[in-house]
Amino acid sequence: MKIFQQTITLSERRRGFHLVTSEIIKGLPQINEIQTGICQVFIQHTSASLTINENADPTVRKDFEMFFNKTVRENDPEYIHDYEGSDDMPAHLKAALLGSSVLIPIRNNRLALGTWQGIYLCEHRNHGGARSLVVTAWGI
């Protein structure tokens, strides 16, 4: 069995949902050495998250942002954790809903994503900064 791991730093992005599939593939090129396996992508932050969804139509990502902003509102007077800004506690909640990692099968030396699937960085802060991902791939 082969195991590869790399930390990838994504540049700061504006708040929203961003396709990062190609950056992950470029960041761990050893994926092409695995015929059959698994790739885990883990984000080392609590105010951003990862998910897999539509990679073709950018309006899907805009609708994701709209939905999460309506579902988890800012400036709720009942939030206690508010000293890092009005977007911070909602960012933690959104990250908890979406999750900190995704698992993707590796088949024939490639991520086995569906035709219309891509990996999203879900940036929930107005100024979240650079984001670190730990990408681990293993298999035969």
PLY file of the C-alpha trace (Angstrom):
ply
format ascii 1.0
element vertex 140
property float x
property float y
property float z
element edge 139
property int vertex1
property int vertex2
end_header
0.00 0.00 0.00
1.14 3.52 -0.80
0.40 6.48 1.46
1.00 10.11 0.49
0.27 13.26 2.47
0.75 16.94 1.77
-0.36 20.20 3.35
-1.70 22.62 0.77
-2.14 26.31 1.50
-5.00 27.94 -0.38
-4.74 31.68 -0.92
-7.25 33.93 0.81
-10.61 34.01 -0.91
-13.64 36.17 -0.46
-16.56 34.78 1.47
-18.42 32.17 -0.57
-18.10 28.72 -2.10
-15.03 28.14 -4.30
-13.98 25.22 -6.49
-10.56 23.96 -5.39
-10.43 20.54 -7.05
-7.59 21.43 -9.43
-5.50 22.94 -6.61
-5.86 19.74 -4.60
-4.85 17.58 -7.55
-1.85 19.83 -8.27
-0.92 19.83 -4.58
-0.74 16.04 -4.35
0.32 14.77 -7.80
1.11 11.33 -6.31
-2.60 10.56 -6.60
-1.72 9.38 -10.11
0.44 6.63 -8.55
-2.59 5.00 -6.89
-4.73 2.68 -8.99
-7.39 2.07 -6.34
-7.67 3.95 -3.08
-9.04 6.84 -1.07
-8.23 10.53 -0.82
-9.14 12.50 2.28
-9.08 16.28 2.24
-9.18 17.91 5.70
-9.35 21.65 6.43
-7.44 22.83 9.50
-9.83 25.63 10.38
-13.08 26.01 12.32
-14.63 28.85 10.32
-14.36 27.33 6.84
-15.44 23.94 5.55
-15.37 21.53 2.62
-18.06 19.88 0.56
-18.53 18.23 -2.83
-21.14 19.53 -5.24
-21.87 20.96 -8.71
-18.77 22.08 -10.60
-20.28 23.39 -13.84
-22.81 26.11 -13.05
-21.43 28.89 -10.80
-24.95 29.93 -9.77
-25.09 26.80 -7.58
-22.26 28.22 -5.46
-24.07 31.57 -5.21
-27.23 29.79 -4.11
-25.26 27.86 -1.48
-24.00 31.16 -0.05
-27.51 32.64 -0.07
-29.00 29.57 1.63
-26.41 29.41 4.40
-26.61 33.17 5.04
-30.39 32.89 5.43
-30.15 29.74 7.55
-27.37 30.93 9.89
-27.81 34.67 10.34
-25.23 37.15 11.53
-25.70 39.64 14.36
-27.90 37.36 16.42
-28.04 39.07 19.83
-28.05 35.67 21.54
-24.57 34.74 20.30
-22.10 34.87 23.18
-18.99 34.26 21.05
-18.91 37.56 19.17
-15.58 39.24 19.93
-14.02 38.17 16.60
-16.69 39.87 14.52
-20.30 39.39 13.54
-19.37 36.78 10.92
-17.33 34.56 13.28
-19.93 32.57 15.23
-22.08 32.04 12.12
-18.92 30.82 10.37
-18.34 28.21 13.08
-21.94 27.02 12.81
-21.81 26.79 8.99
-18.54 24.86 9.21
-20.10 22.46 11.71
-23.05 21.85 9.36
-20.88 21.19 6.29
-17.90 19.47 7.90
-14.14 19.63 7.92
-13.30 16.82 5.49
-14.34 14.97 2.38
-13.44 11.47 1.19
-13.11 10.74 -2.51
-12.42 7.33 -4.06
-9.38 7.02 -6.30
-9.99 4.89 -9.37
-7.59 4.41 -12.27
-5.10 6.94 -10.86
-7.67 9.76 -10.62
-10.15 11.14 -8.16
-13.40 9.31 -8.95
-15.58 12.41 -8.86
-18.76 12.39 -10.89
-19.03 14.33 -14.14
-20.49 17.41 -12.47
-18.76 17.15 -9.08
-16.07 19.36 -7.63
-14.55 20.02 -4.23
-15.59 23.31 -2.67
-13.76 25.42 -0.16
-16.61 26.98 1.80
-15.27 30.28 3.12
-17.59 31.53 5.81
-15.62 34.58 6.97
-15.41 37.99 5.33
-11.62 37.94 5.78
-10.70 34.35 6.59
-7.13 34.48 5.34
-5.20 31.66 3.74
-6.57 28.19 4.46
-4.57 25.00 5.07
-5.68 21.61 3.81
-4.11 18.28 4.70
-4.56 15.96 1.74
-3.91 12.26 2.34
-4.14 9.59 -0.34
-3.68 5.89 0.17
-4.18 2.75 -1.84
-2.58 0.30 -4.23
0 1
1 2
2 3
3 4
4 5
5 6
6 7
7 8
8 9
9 10
10 11
11 12
12 13
13 14
14 15
15 16
16 17
17 18
18 19
19 20
20 21
21 22
22 23
23 24
24 25
25 26
26 27
27 28
28 29
29 30
30 31
31 32
32 33
33 34
34 35
35 36
36 37
37 38
38 39
39 40
40 41
41 42
42 43
43 44
44 45
45 46
46 47
47 48
48 49
49 50
50 51
51 52
52 53
53 54
54 55
55 56
56 57
57 58
58 59
59 60
60 61
61 62
62 63
63 64
64 65
65 66
66 67
67 68
68 69
69 70
70 71
71 72
72 73
73 74
74 75
75 76
76 77
77 78
78 79
79 80
80 81
81 82
82 83
83 84
84 85
85 86
86 87
87 88
88 89
89 90
90 91
91 92
92 93
93 94
94 95
95 96
96 97
97 98
98 99
99 100
100 101
101 102
102 103
103 104
104 105
105 106
106 107
107 108
108 109
109 110
110 111
111 112
112 113
113 114
114 115
115 116
116 117
117 118
118 119
119 120
120 121
121 122
122 123
123 124
124 125
125 126
126 127
127 128
128 129
129 130
130 131
131 132
132 133
133 134
134 135
135 136
136 137
137 138
138 139
